[in-house]
Amino acid sequence: METPEESPSGAADEVEKDAVAGPPQSDAREDRELDGVLARRDIGVVFQPVVDLRSREVVGLEALARGPHGTALANPAALFAAARRTGRVAELDWVCRAAAFEAVVRAGLPPSMSLFLNVEPEAFAVACPPDLLAAVTRAESMLRVFVEVNDRALATDPAGLLAAVDRARTSGWGVALDDVGASRDSMAVMPVIGADVIKLDLRLLRQRSPQDASAITMSVLAHAELTGAALLVEGIESEDDAEWARAVGAAYGQGYHIGVPGRLADHYPVPRATVPLGLAGSDEPAAGSPFAMVADLPARAVDRAHVDELAQLVYRTALVPGASPVILACGGPDDRPQAERGVGYPALETEPLLAVLFGEDLPPLPIPDTPDLRGVRVPRGDPLVDESFLVVLCEKGPFALVGWSAPSTVGAPVEVVLTQDPDVVHRIARHLMRRLPPPGADNDALPPPGPSDLDDAVESTDTSGDRARSGWRGRLGRRP
């Protein structure tokens, strides 16, 4: 495998992320070359160490894909750009993952060593190619993996992202939130993803204004303190960077100063401590609706006019400058003309990361005259049809207004719950995001998750019948 050239800014280990940031330029020769690369599964992988900042032990490795040496696609930026032009990012992502899995399994690394693996949003909803299934299944039973996701994936395919998180959890794997520092957007969505490891990127952070950098860093530290998530600082290029990382409380580090990407070493000492993972399962109800999730909270009967006023209070929290907000809404049963329903809701100054309106008979996305608002159609009889809700995730905090009224009594008072409890609001947000259709699909809401959905996700790539996924734990001498 090729060892990439070193970069003074550490950019070589970030190039995969940069490769998908903007619109690609057409290159027919590279596109044809990609066909052969994918047909031959001709992908190389290099690995960058993740280091315990106190002991300087290598406790993990991040896998980084490389195209065939000496070709136009050797650079991963060109490789992923060609895949994006030809609509084959998901296939390339699976090939890269399988190559990383096979290399690590062959190397016989200590079972306590963690493998960090990027997952592209486009791959969330695409099944593993059959020829790679054996390698992926074997890895799931043997390796200790952290799946890396980012907040951009939440805007692209929220349901797919959460399905990937669920899949990681049911496999006994961890989740890492990557690219934190690129913008303030991660501040609002960190709790939705519920990652075990937060990767704060110094390279990206230094590209922000001092105010943004401070807000992002303090938000990460608060989240880590409240949840117990481990902090990993990447982009460490000097000993001063390493000292800064330790000063803010980072347990782990990554960067050219402490370890460059390259081939796997012949031998790795057994880490004295593993990168912690929560092994938490999904805390959302198997089925239901936002109102069912707040059933234990005090509700009050409110007339429709005052429900609108409360909704506007919640909505205006999204107007606070800072992170792009997430807005999830449903008007519920309402006999007012459509033109009157938006009165009192000013346009957002910041483009939302995600804005969704649920309801019956909504047009395909985006909603005409409201390009930032995505319409999701729910069928008659769905629990969401009889509920009204407004969920806002923003830098100021999470907010939810949830209401229900008897569908047979138009104009009757609405039973309302207004909550700022982070656990409750984020649980509602995750439940609603699981119902968003993937990119390219029609705008029909996905069905509510059933009790066996997570088990089915595991079984979908389990050719051995072993659902325990306890291979690496068994090698460590413990079980889940």
C-alpha positions as CSV (number, residue, x, y, z in Angstrom):
1,M,0.0,0.0,0.0
2,E,1.1,3.5,-0.7
3,T,2.2,5.8,2.0
4,P,0.9,9.3,1.3
5,E,3.2,12.3,1.2
6,E,3.5,14.2,4.4
7,S,1.8,17.6,4.6
8,P,2.8,20.4,6.9
9,S,-0.8,21.0,7.6
10,G,-1.8,17.4,8.1
11,A,-4.1,17.7,5.1
12,A,-3.3,14.3,3.6
13,D,-5.3,12.5,6.2
14,E,-8.3,14.8,5.6
15,V,-8.4,14.6,1.8
16,E,-11.3,12.2,1.7
17,K,-13.4,14.7,3.5
18,D,-12.4,17.6,1.3
19,A,-13.0,15.5,-1.8
20,V,-16.8,15.5,-1.3
21,A,-17.2,19.1,-0.3
22,G,-17.9,20.7,-3.6
23,P,-19.3,20.0,-7.1
24,P,-16.9,17.8,-9.0
25,Q,-15.5,18.7,-12.5
26,S,-16.1,16.2,-15.3
27,D,-13.2,14.0,-16.3
28,A,-14.2,11.2,-18.6
29,R,-10.8,9.5,-18.4
30,E,-10.9,9.3,-14.6
31,D,-14.5,8.1,-14.7
32,R,-13.6,5.2,-17.1
33,E,-10.6,4.4,-14.8
34,L,-12.9,4.2,-11.8
35,D,-14.9,1.5,-13.5
36,G,-11.8,-0.7,-13.6
37,V,-10.8,0.2,-10.0
38,L,-14.2,-0.8,-8.7
39,A,-14.5,-3.9,-10.8
40,R,-11.1,-5.1,-9.5
41,R,-11.8,-3.8,-6.0
42,D,-8.3,-2.2,-6.4
43,I,-8.3,0.1,-3.3
44,G,-5.4,0.5,-1.0
45,V,-5.6,1.6,2.7
46,V,-3.2,3.4,5.0
47,F,-3.7,3.9,8.7
48,Q,-3.1,6.8,10.9
49,P,-2.5,6.2,14.7
50,V,-4.9,7.4,17.4
51,V,-2.7,8.0,20.5
52,D,-3.5,8.3,24.2
53,L,-2.2,11.8,25.0
54,R,-1.1,10.8,28.5
55,S,0.8,7.6,27.8
56,R,1.5,8.2,24.1
57,E,0.4,4.6,23.4
58,V,-1.3,3.8,20.1
59,V,-4.9,2.9,21.1
60,G,-6.5,3.0,17.6
61,L,-6.0,3.4,13.9
62,E,-8.0,5.4,11.4
63,A,-8.3,3.8,8.0
64,L,-7.7,6.1,5.0
65,A,-8.4,5.0,1.4
66,R,-6.0,5.4,-1.5
67,G,-6.5,4.7,-5.2
68,P,-4.1,2.6,-7.3
69,H,-0.5,3.9,-7.1
70,G,0.7,5.7,-10.2
71,T,-2.8,6.3,-11.6
72,A,-5.0,9.5,-11.9
73,L,-7.1,8.1,-9.1
74,A,-4.2,7.5,-6.6
75,N,-5.2,10.7,-4.8
76,P,-8.4,10.0,-2.8
77,A,-9.7,13.5,-3.7
78,A,-9.8,12.4,-7.4
79,L,-11.0,8.9,-6.5
80,F,-14.1,10.2,-4.6
81,A,-14.8,13.0,-7.0
82,A,-15.0,10.4,-9.9
83,A,-17.3,8.3,-7.7
84,R,-19.5,11.2,-7.1
85,R,-19.7,12.2,-10.8
86,T,-20.7,8.6,-11.7
87,G,-23.1,8.0,-8.7
88,R,-20.9,5.3,-7.3
89,V,-19.9,6.8,-3.9
90,A,-21.8,4.1,-1.9
91,E,-20.1,1.2,-3.8
92,L,-16.7,2.9,-3.4
93,D,-17.4,3.4,0.3
94,W,-18.1,-0.3,0.8
95,V,-15.0,-1.3,-1.2
96,C,-12.9,1.0,1.0
97,R,-14.4,-0.4,4.2
98,A,-13.9,-4.0,3.1
99,A,-10.3,-3.3,2.2
100,A,-9.6,-1.8,5.6
101,F,-11.3,-4.7,7.4
102,E,-9.3,-7.3,5.5
103,A,-6.0,-5.5,6.1
104,V,-6.7,-5.3,9.9
105,V,-7.9,-8.9,10.2
106,R,-4.8,-10.2,8.4
107,A,-2.5,-8.2,10.6
108,G,-3.9,-9.8,13.7
109,L,-3.9,-6.6,15.8
110,P,-4.5,-6.7,19.5
111,P,-8.3,-7.1,20.1
112,S,-8.2,-4.0,22.3
113,M,-7.0,-1.8,19.4
114,S,-9.8,0.3,17.9
115,L,-10.4,0.9,14.2
116,F,-11.8,4.2,13.1
117,L,-13.7,4.1,9.9
118,N,-15.4,6.9,7.9
119,V,-18.8,6.2,6.4
120,E,-20.1,8.3,3.5
121,P,-23.8,9.4,3.8
122,E,-24.7,7.9,0.4
123,A,-23.7,4.4,1.7
124,F,-26.1,4.4,4.6
125,A,-29.1,3.1,2.6
126,V,-27.2,0.8,0.2
127,A,-26.7,-2.8,1.0
128,C,-23.2,-4.3,1.1
129,P,-22.2,-5.8,-2.3
130,P,-22.5,-9.6,-2.2
131,D,-18.8,-10.2,-3.0
132,L,-17.7,-8.1,0.0
133,L,-20.2,-9.5,2.5
134,A,-17.9,-12.2,3.9
135,A,-15.2,-9.8,4.7
136,V,-17.6,-7.3,6.3
137,T,-19.3,-10.0,8.3
138,R,-16.0,-11.4,9.6
139,A,-14.9,-8.0,10.6
140,E,-18.1,-7.3,12.5
141,S,-17.5,-10.4,14.6
142,M,-13.8,-9.7,15.2
143,L,-13.0,-6.0,15.3
144,R,-13.5,-3.2,17.7
145,V,-14.7,-0.4,15.3
146,F,-15.8,3.2,15.7
147,V,-17.9,4.4,12.8
148,E,-17.2,8.0,11.9
149,V,-20.1,10.3,10.9
150,N,-20.5,14.0,10.6
151,D,-23.3,16.6,10.8
152,R,-23.4,17.0,7.0
153,A,-24.8,13.4,6.9
154,L,-27.7,14.6,9.1
155,A,-28.7,17.1,6.4
156,T,-28.3,14.5,3.6
157,D,-30.0,11.4,5.0
158,P,-31.0,11.7,8.6
159,A,-32.8,8.3,8.7
160,G,-29.8,6.6,7.1
161,L,-27.4,8.2,9.5
162,L,-29.4,7.1,12.5
163,A,-29.7,3.6,11.0
164,A,-25.9,3.5,10.7
165,V,-25.6,4.5,14.3
166,D,-28.1,1.8,15.3
167,R,-26.2,-0.7,13.3
168,A,-23.0,0.2,15.0
169,R,-24.6,-0.1,18.4
170,T,-26.1,-3.5,17.7
171,S,-22.7,-4.7,16.4
172,G,-21.1,-3.7,19.7
173,W,-19.2,-0.9,17.9
174,G,-18.8,2.8,18.8
175,V,-19.7,6.0,17.0
176,A,-17.4,9.0,16.5
177,L,-18.5,12.4,15.4
178,D,-16.0,13.6,12.9
179,D,-15.1,17.1,11.4
180,V,-16.2,19.0,14.5
181,G,-14.8,22.5,14.0
182,A,-15.9,22.9,10.4
183,S,-18.8,25.0,11.5
184,R,-21.1,25.8,14.5
185,D,-23.7,23.4,13.1
186,S,-22.4,20.4,15.1
187,M,-23.3,22.3,18.3
188,A,-27.0,21.7,17.8
189,V,-26.9,18.1,16.6
190,M,-24.2,16.5,18.8
191,P,-26.8,15.1,21.2
192,V,-28.9,13.7,18.4
193,I,-26.0,11.5,17.2
194,G,-24.9,10.5,20.7
195,A,-21.3,9.7,19.7
196,D,-18.9,7.9,22.0
197,V,-16.0,10.0,20.7
198,I,-16.0,13.6,19.6
199,K,-13.2,14.5,17.1
200,L,-12.4,18.2,17.4
201,D,-10.3,19.1,14.4
202,L,-7.6,21.8,15.0
203,R,-7.0,22.3,11.3
204,L,-10.7,23.2,10.8
205,L,-11.0,25.1,14.0
206,R,-8.2,27.5,13.0
207,Q,-10.1,28.4,9.8
208,R,-13.0,29.8,11.9
209,S,-13.2,33.2,13.6
210,P,-12.1,33.4,17.2
211,Q,-15.7,33.7,18.3
212,D,-16.8,30.6,16.3
213,A,-13.8,28.6,17.5
214,S,-14.5,29.5,21.1
215,A,-18.2,28.7,20.8
216,I,-17.5,25.3,19.1
217,T,-14.8,24.3,21.6
218,M,-16.9,25.2,24.6
219,S,-19.9,23.4,23.2
220,V,-17.8,20.3,22.7
221,L,-16.4,20.5,26.2
222,A,-19.9,20.9,27.7
223,H,-21.2,18.0,25.8
224,A,-18.3,15.8,26.8
225,E,-18.8,16.7,30.4
226,L,-22.5,16.0,30.4
227,T,-22.4,12.8,28.4
228,G,-19.1,11.2,29.2
229,A,-18.1,11.2,25.5
230,A,-14.4,11.0,25.0
231,L,-12.6,13.9,23.3
232,L,-10.1,13.3,20.5
233,V,-8.2,16.3,19.0
234,E,-7.1,15.7,15.5
235,G,-4.8,17.9,13.4
236,I,-2.0,17.9,16.0
237,E,1.0,19.3,14.2
238,S,3.3,20.3,17.1
239,E,4.0,19.6,20.7
240,D,2.2,22.8,21.5
241,D,-0.9,21.4,19.8
242,A,-0.6,18.3,21.9
243,E,-0.3,20.4,25.1
244,W,-3.4,22.4,24.1
245,A,-5.3,19.2,23.5
246,R,-4.4,18.0,27.0
247,A,-5.2,21.4,28.5
248,V,-8.8,21.2,27.2
249,G,-9.2,17.7,28.5
250,A,-8.7,15.6,25.4
251,A,-7.8,12.0,26.1
252,Y,-6.7,11.1,22.6
253,G,-4.9,12.8,19.7
254,Q,-4.2,12.4,16.1
255,G,-2.0,14.3,13.7
256,Y,1.3,14.3,11.9
257,H,3.2,15.3,15.0
258,I,2.3,12.1,16.8
259,G,1.8,9.6,13.9
260,V,1.7,9.8,10.1
261,P,-0.6,7.6,7.9
262,G,1.2,4.6,6.5
263,R,1.2,0.8,6.3
264,L,0.3,-1.3,9.3
265,A,3.3,-1.9,11.6
266,D,4.5,-5.5,12.1
267,H,3.6,-5.3,15.8
268,Y,1.5,-3.1,18.0
269,P,1.8,-3.3,21.8
270,V,-1.4,-4.1,23.6
271,P,-3.0,-0.9,24.8
272,R,-3.4,-0.8,28.5
273,A,-6.8,0.9,28.1
274,T,-9.3,0.8,25.3
275,V,-11.1,3.8,23.8
276,P,-14.4,3.7,25.7
277,L,-17.6,3.1,24.0
278,G,-21.1,3.2,25.5
279,L,-22.7,0.2,23.8
280,A,-25.9,2.1,24.2
281,G,-29.0,0.9,22.4
282,S,-31.7,3.1,20.9
283,D,-33.8,4.8,23.5
284,E,-36.7,5.7,21.1
285,P,-40.0,3.9,21.4
286,A,-40.5,1.1,18.9
287,A,-43.4,3.0,17.5
288,G,-45.6,5.9,18.4
289,S,-45.5,9.7,18.0
290,P,-44.1,12.8,19.7
291,F,-47.2,13.2,21.9
292,A,-46.8,9.6,23.1
293,M,-43.2,10.5,24.1
294,V,-44.3,13.3,26.4
295,A,-47.2,11.5,27.9
296,D,-45.6,11.6,31.4
297,L,-45.2,15.4,31.3
298,P,-47.9,17.8,32.4
299,A,-50.2,18.9,29.6
300,R,-52.6,21.8,29.4
301,A,-55.6,22.6,27.3
302,V,-54.9,25.6,25.0
303,D,-57.1,27.2,22.3
304,R,-55.7,27.2,18.8
305,A,-54.8,30.9,18.7
306,H,-52.5,30.5,21.8
307,V,-51.0,27.3,20.4
308,D,-49.9,29.4,17.4
309,E,-48.4,32.0,19.8
310,L,-46.5,29.3,21.6
311,A,-45.3,27.8,18.4
312,Q,-44.0,31.2,17.3
313,L,-42.1,31.6,20.6
314,V,-40.4,28.3,19.9
315,Y,-39.8,29.0,16.2
316,R,-38.1,32.3,17.0
317,T,-35.4,30.5,18.9
318,A,-34.2,29.4,15.5
319,L,-33.6,33.0,14.5
320,V,-30.7,33.3,17.0
321,P,-27.4,33.8,15.0
322,G,-25.0,30.9,15.2
323,A,-25.4,27.3,14.3
324,S,-27.8,26.3,11.4
325,P,-30.9,25.1,13.1
326,V,-32.9,21.9,12.7
327,I,-36.6,22.4,12.5
328,L,-39.2,19.6,12.4
329,A,-42.9,20.5,12.3
330,C,-46.4,19.3,11.7
331,G,-49.5,21.4,11.6
332,G,-51.9,18.5,12.6
333,P,-55.6,18.7,12.0
334,D,-56.3,22.3,11.0
335,D,-59.2,23.8,9.0
336,R,-57.6,27.2,8.3
337,P,-56.6,28.1,4.8
338,Q,-53.0,27.2,4.0
339,A,-52.1,30.9,3.3
340,E,-52.9,31.8,6.9
341,R,-50.8,29.2,8.6
342,G,-47.5,30.9,8.0
343,V,-48.5,34.3,9.4
344,G,-46.2,35.4,12.2
345,Y,-43.3,33.1,11.2
346,P,-40.5,35.3,9.8
347,A,-37.9,34.0,7.3
348,L,-34.8,32.4,8.8
349,E,-31.6,34.5,8.5
350,T,-29.5,31.3,8.7
351,E,-30.1,28.5,6.3
352,P,-31.3,25.5,8.3
353,L,-29.3,22.4,8.4
354,L,-32.6,20.5,8.1
355,A,-36.2,21.9,7.9
356,V,-39.0,19.4,7.5
357,L,-42.8,19.8,7.5
358,F,-44.9,16.6,8.0
359,G,-48.5,16.4,6.8
360,E,-51.1,14.9,4.5
361,D,-51.0,15.6,0.8
362,L,-47.8,17.6,0.9
363,P,-46.0,18.3,-2.4
364,P,-42.7,16.7,-3.3
365,L,-39.7,18.3,-1.7
366,P,-38.8,21.1,-1.5
367,I,-42.1,22.9,-0.9
368,P,-42.8,25.5,-3.6
369,D,-41.8,29.0,-2.6
370,T,-40.0,27.7,0.5
371,P,-36.8,26.1,-0.9
372,D,-35.3,25.4,2.5
373,L,-38.4,23.5,3.7
374,R,-38.8,19.8,2.9
375,G,-42.3,18.3,2.7
376,V,-42.9,14.7,4.0
377,R,-46.2,13.2,3.4
378,V,-47.8,11.0,6.1
379,P,-50.6,8.6,5.2
380,R,-54.1,8.9,6.7
381,G,-54.3,7.0,10.0
382,D,-50.6,7.7,10.8
383,P,-50.2,8.9,14.4
384,L,-48.6,12.1,13.1
385,V,-51.7,13.2,11.3
386,D,-53.6,14.0,14.5
387,E,-50.7,15.8,16.2
388,S,-49.2,19.2,15.8
389,F,-45.6,19.7,16.9
390,L,-42.6,22.0,16.4
391,V,-39.2,20.8,17.3
392,V,-36.2,23.2,17.1
393,L,-32.6,22.3,17.7
394,C,-30.4,25.4,17.7
395,E,-27.4,26.9,19.5
396,K,-29.7,28.3,22.1
397,G,-30.9,24.9,23.0
398,P,-33.5,22.2,22.1
399,F,-37.2,23.1,22.3
400,A,-40.4,21.1,21.5
401,L,-44.0,22.0,21.5
402,V,-46.3,19.0,21.0
403,G,-50.1,19.1,20.8
404,W,-53.0,16.7,20.2
405,S,-56.7,17.3,19.7
406,A,-59.5,14.9,18.9
407,P,-59.6,14.6,15.1
408,S,-63.4,14.6,15.1
409,T,-63.6,17.9,16.9
410,V,-62.1,20.7,14.8
411,G,-61.6,23.8,16.8
412,A,-61.5,22.1,20.2
413,P,-58.8,23.0,22.7
414,V,-55.4,21.4,22.1
415,E,-53.7,19.3,24.7
416,V,-50.2,20.9,24.7
417,V,-46.8,20.0,26.2
418,L,-44.0,22.6,26.0
419,T,-40.6,21.1,27.0
420,Q,-36.9,22.1,26.9
421,D,-35.8,18.9,28.5
422,P,-32.8,17.9,26.3
423,D,-33.3,14.2,26.7
424,V,-37.0,14.4,25.7
425,V,-36.5,16.8,22.8
426,H,-33.6,14.9,21.3
427,R,-35.6,11.6,21.6
428,I,-38.5,13.2,19.7
429,A,-36.1,14.6,17.1
430,R,-34.5,11.2,16.5
431,H,-37.9,9.5,16.2
432,L,-39.0,12.0,13.6
433,M,-35.7,11.9,11.7
434,R,-36.0,8.1,11.4
435,R,-39.1,8.7,9.3
436,L,-37.5,10.9,6.6
437,P,-37.2,9.2,3.2
438,P,-33.7,8.9,1.7
439,P,-32.4,11.2,-1.1
440,G,-33.9,10.4,-4.4
441,A,-37.0,8.7,-3.0
442,D,-40.5,10.1,-3.1
443,N,-41.6,12.2,-0.1
444,D,-43.7,9.5,1.7
445,A,-42.7,9.2,5.3
446,L,-41.0,6.0,6.3
447,P,-43.0,3.8,8.6
448,P,-42.4,4.1,12.4
449,P,-39.6,1.8,13.5
450,G,-40.9,-1.6,14.7
451,P,-39.5,-3.5,17.6
452,S,-37.4,-5.8,15.4
453,D,-35.9,-3.3,13.1
454,L,-32.6,-3.1,14.8
455,D,-32.3,-6.9,14.9
456,D,-33.2,-7.0,11.2
457,A,-30.4,-4.5,10.5
458,V,-27.9,-6.8,12.1
459,E,-29.3,-10.0,10.4
460,S,-29.2,-8.3,7.0
461,T,-25.4,-8.9,6.8
462,D,-25.1,-11.8,9.1
463,T,-24.3,-14.9,7.2
464,S,-23.1,-16.9,10.2
465,G,-26.3,-16.7,12.3
466,D,-24.2,-15.4,15.2
467,R,-26.0,-12.3,16.3
468,A,-23.9,-11.8,19.5
469,R,-21.2,-9.9,17.6
470,S,-18.9,-10.7,20.5
471,G,-15.8,-11.9,18.7
472,W,-13.5,-9.1,19.8
473,R,-15.0,-9.1,23.3
474,G,-14.4,-12.9,23.5
475,R,-10.7,-12.3,22.6
476,L,-10.6,-9.7,25.3
477,G,-12.1,-12.3,27.7
478,R,-15.4,-10.5,28.3
479,R,-18.9,-10.5,26.9
480,P,-21.5,-7.7,26.4
